[in-house]
């Protein structure tokens, strides 16, 4: 008599692991194509040196710092009901830090060049400071995860480090000589606010209900208008009294449909949905995803506009290639995969 084989259905976590691993494979293939064909495989060039890779890097670092801050707030009992998610928040932060490191490796083109930063560091270089801040962020976050909370001071120090890592990214960009558009003093604060926005949105997706979900939703409603105000103040100041190059770059931003798409779809629409359709779980998820995409697009537009008008040259343009899209997808998948593996293998206490 023939026996009937029964297969155990794959769990939700198993399906996510397979799907995220597939995204990592896509990213690995894209990186392999880039390494074999050189930097010509991606859309950057001599004028536009920073594109979606760097925008993804900034977004991931901001998300990591924001998750660390939320974990600290949960320990300090600022956010009711989020204490149970402390471990997951910190694992997610570490996953994003590691993924952002891979994003930088892909952006520099030759991964072995990172050894120069380690063994031949020029401590006057802002990029060395950037590398050091990321390493510090990883170490402090890992210690805070593996060593259970001992005192309020440990939480406060960890939260400060998480915020500083994000703000240093904005500070380094504001010191870059490549564009007067980035020299505004609001850049570090903008990076911190955007990082918290992305962290709130991602955490809201994970928190289906309860006190924590309501707190996160209200916090997201409070933070969403802040980038609008920052952009309004910065654009008004630049157009009124900024340098000629900065005014021209600002005009490029205002003429770019992606900027308005990020403002409307990434801020206005989520604000409306979170305010008037908060009981609809699908609306909350859509709103959170739009916030993350809006921050990423806004960073991309700012980066490109700041490089599009090189001195004494014609306006430069930038279009991401399929290889770049594959790389970004792969690194996003890597962050998710590391998060799930961390949840499975990092000790509970």
C-alpha positions in Angstrom: 0.0 0.0 0.0 1.4 3.3 -1.0 2.1 5.7 1.8 1.3 9.4 1.5 4.1 11.8 2.3 3.1 14.7 4.3 5.1 17.9 4.2 5.1 20.3 7.0 4.0 23.8 5.9 6.7 26.5 6.2 6.3 28.8 9.1 6.0 32.6 8.5 9.5 33.1 9.8 10.9 30.5 7.5 9.2 32.1 4.6 10.6 35.4 5.5 14.1 33.9 5.9 13.9 32.4 2.4 12.5 35.6 0.9 15.1 37.8 2.5 17.9 35.4 1.5 16.7 35.7 -2.1 17.0 39.5 -1.8 20.6 39.1 -0.5 21.4 36.9 -3.5 20.1 39.6 -5.8 22.3 42.1 -4.1 25.3 39.8 -4.3 24.8 39.3 -8.0 24.5 43.1 -8.5 27.7 43.6 -6.5 29.5 41.0 -8.6 28.4 42.7 -11.8 29.7 46.0 -10.3 33.0 44.5 -9.3 33.5 42.9 -12.7 32.5 45.9 -14.8 33.8 48.7 -12.6 32.0 51.9 -11.5 30.6 52.2 -15.0 27.9 49.7 -14.0 26.4 52.3 -11.7 25.0 55.8 -12.4 27.5 57.9 -10.5 30.4 59.7 -12.2 32.9 62.5 -11.6 30.2 65.1 -11.0 27.6 62.9 -9.1 29.7 60.8 -6.8 27.0 60.0 -4.2 23.7 58.5 -5.3 21.2 56.0 -3.9 24.0 53.9 -2.2 24.8 56.8 0.1 21.1 57.7 0.5 20.5 54.1 1.6 23.5 54.3 3.9 22.2 57.4 5.6 18.7 55.9 5.9 20.0 52.7 7.5 22.2 54.5 10.0 19.3 56.8 10.9 17.1 53.8 11.4 19.7 52.1 13.6 20.1 55.2 15.7 16.4 55.7 16.0 15.9 52.1 17.1 18.5 52.5 19.8 16.8 55.6 21.1 13.4 53.8 21.2 15.0 50.9 23.1 16.5 53.4 25.6 13.1 55.1 26.0 11.5 51.7 26.6 14.1 51.0 29.4 13.5 54.4 30.9 9.7 53.7 30.8 9.1 56.7 28.6 7.2 54.5 26.1 4.5 52.4 27.8 4.3 48.8 26.7 7.5 48.8 24.6 9.8 47.2 27.2 9.1 43.7 25.8 10.4 44.8 22.4 13.7 46.2 23.8 15.7 43.1 22.6 14.2 43.2 19.1 14.8 47.0 18.8 18.5 46.6 19.6 19.0 43.5 17.3 17.4 45.6 14.5 19.7 48.4 15.2 22.8 46.2 15.0 21.4 44.6 11.8 21.1 48.1 10.2 24.5 49.1 11.3 26.1 46.1 9.7 24.0 46.5 6.5 25.0 50.1 6.2 28.6 49.0 6.3 28.0 46.8 3.3 26.4 49.7 1.6 29.6 51.7 2.0 31.7 48.8 0.7 29.6 48.8 -2.5 29.8 52.6 -2.9 33.6 52.8 -2.7 33.9 50.3 -5.5 37.0 48.6 -4.2 36.2 47.0 -0.8 39.9 46.5 0.1 40.2 50.3 0.3 38.5 50.2 3.7 41.7 48.7 5.0 43.4 52.1 4.4 41.0 53.6 6.9 41.9 50.9 9.5 45.6 50.7 9.1 46.5 54.1 7.6 43.9 56.3 9.2 44.1 60.1 8.6 42.5 61.3 11.8 41.9 64.7 10.3 39.6 63.2 7.7 35.8 63.4 8.4 35.4 60.0 6.8 37.7 58.5 9.5 35.5 60.1 12.1 32.5 58.6 10.4 34.0 55.2 10.5 34.9 55.6 14.1 31.4 56.7 15.1 29.9 53.7 13.4 32.2 51.3 15.2 31.4 53.1 18.5 27.7 52.8 17.7 28.0 49.0 17.1 30.0 48.4 20.2 27.8 50.4 22.5 24.6 48.9 21.1 26.0 45.4 21.4 27.0 45.9 25.0 23.6 47.4 25.8 21.9 44.4 24.2 24.0 41.7 25.8 24.5 43.3 29.2 21.1 43.7 30.7 20.3 47.2 31.8 22.1 48.0 35.1 21.5 51.7 35.6 19.8 54.7 34.2 23.2 56.1 33.3 23.9 53.2 31.0 20.6 53.9 29.1 21.3 57.6 28.9 24.9 57.1 27.5 23.6 54.5 25.0 20.9 56.9 23.8 23.3 59.8 23.4 25.7 57.6 21.4 22.8 56.4 19.2 21.8 60.0 18.5 25.3 61.3 18.0 26.1 58.6 15.3 23.2 59.8 13.2 23.9 63.5 13.8 27.6 63.0 12.9 26.5 61.7 9.4 24.6 65.0 8.9 27.5 67.0 10.3 30.0 65.4 7.9 27.7 66.0 5.0 27.3 69.7 6.0 31.1 70.0 6.1 31.6 68.6 2.6 33.1 71.1 0.2 31.2 69.7 -2.7 28.1 71.7 -2.3 27.0 74.9 -0.5 23.5 73.3 -0.4 24.6 71.0 2.4 26.2 73.7 4.6 23.1 74.6 6.5 23.3 74.2 10.2 20.0 72.2 10.3 21.5 69.1 8.5 22.5 67.2 11.7 19.1 67.9 13.3 17.3 66.9 10.1 19.2 63.6 10.0 18.2 62.9 13.6 14.6 63.7 13.0 14.5 61.6 9.9 16.1 58.7 11.7 13.6 58.8 14.5 10.8 59.0 11.9 12.0 55.9 10.1 12.5 54.0 13.4 9.0 55.0 14.6 7.5 53.8 11.3 9.3 50.5 11.3 8.4 49.9 14.9 4.8 50.7 14.3 4.7 48.0 11.6 6.0 45.5 14.2 3.6 46.6 17.0 0.2 45.4 16.0 -1.7 46.8 18.9 -1.5 47.9 22.5 -0.2 50.9 24.4 3.1 50.9 22.5 1.3 51.0 19.2 -0.7 54.0 20.2 2.3 55.8 21.6 4.3 55.2 18.4 1.4 56.4 16.2 1.1 59.6 18.2 4.8 60.2 18.2 4.9 59.7 14.4 2.1 62.3 14.1 4.2 64.7 16.1 7.4 64.2 14.2 6.0 64.1 10.7 5.5 67.9 10.4 9.1 68.7 11.6 10.9 67.9 8.3 8.4 70.1 6.5 9.3 73.0 8.9 13.0 72.3 8.5 12.8 72.3 4.7 10.7 75.4 4.7 13.2 77.3 6.9 16.2 76.1 5.0 14.7 76.8 1.5 13.5 80.2 2.5 16.9 81.2 4.0 18.8 79.8 1.0 16.6 81.5 -1.6 16.7 84.8 0.3 20.4 85.1 1.2 22.2 81.9 0.1 25.1 81.6 -2.2 24.4 81.5 -6.0 25.2 77.8 -6.2 23.0 77.0 -3.2 20.1 79.0 -4.6 20.4 77.2 -8.0 20.6 73.8 -6.3 17.5 74.7 -4.2 15.7 75.6 -7.4 16.5 72.2 -8.7 15.0 70.5 -5.7 11.8 72.6 -6.0 11.6 71.6 -9.7 12.0 67.9 -9.0 8.8 65.9 -8.8 10.5 63.4 -6.5 10.9 66.1 -3.8 7.1 66.9 -3.9 6.3 63.2 -4.0 8.4 62.7 -0.9 6.6 65.6 0.8 3.1 64.6 -0.2 3.3 60.8 -0.2 5.9 60.5 2.5 4.5 63.1 5.0 1.1 64.5 4.1 -0.6 61.2 3.2 0.8 59.2 6.2 -0.2 62.1 8.5 -3.8 62.0 7.2 -4.0 58.1 7.3 -2.5 57.9 10.8 -4.8 60.6 12.1 -8.1 59.5 10.6 -7.7 55.8 9.8 -5.7 54.7 12.9 -8.0 51.7 13.5 -7.3 50.3 10.1 -4.2 48.1 10.4 -3.6 48.2 6.6 -3.7 52.0 6.6 -1.1 52.1 9.4 1.2 49.7 7.5 0.9 51.7 4.3 1.5 54.9 6.1 4.7 53.5 7.8 6.1 52.2 4.5 5.4 55.6 2.8 7.3 57.3 5.6 10.4 55.1 5.1 10.3 55.6 1.3 9.7 59.3 1.7 12.8 59.7 3.9 14.9 57.7 1.5 13.7 59.7 -1.6 14.2 63.0 0.2 17.8 62.1 1.0 18.5 61.0 -2.5 17.1 64.3 -3.9 19.1 66.4 -1.5 22.3 64.5 -2.4 21.9 64.7 -6.1 20.8 68.3 -6.2 23.9 69.3 -4.1 26.2 67.8 -6.8 24.3 68.6 -10.0 25.9 72.0 -10.5 29.7 71.5 -10.6 31.7 74.6 -10.7 32.2 76.0 -14.3 30.6 72.9 -15.8 27.2 72.1 -17.3 24.5 70.7 -15.0 25.0 67.1 -14.3 22.3 64.4 -14.2 22.0 61.1 -12.4 19.8 58.0 -13.0 20.2 54.9 -10.8 21.0 51.8 -12.8 19.6 48.3 -12.4 22.8 47.3 -10.7 22.4 50.0 -8.0 18.7 49.0 -7.5 19.8 45.4 -7.0 22.5 46.5 -4.6 20.0 48.5 -2.5 17.5 45.7 -2.5 20.2 43.2 -1.4 21.4 45.3 1.5 17.8 45.9 2.6 17.3 42.2 2.5 20.6 41.7 4.5 19.3 44.0 7.2 16.1 42.0 7.5 17.9 38.6 7.4 20.4 39.6 10.1 17.4 40.8 12.2 15.6 37.5 12.0 18.8 35.5 12.6 19.6 37.8 15.6 16.2 37.1 17.0 16.8 33.4 16.7 20.3 33.1 18.0 21.0 36.1 20.4 20.3 35.0 24.0 17.2 36.2 25.6 19.1 37.7 28.6 
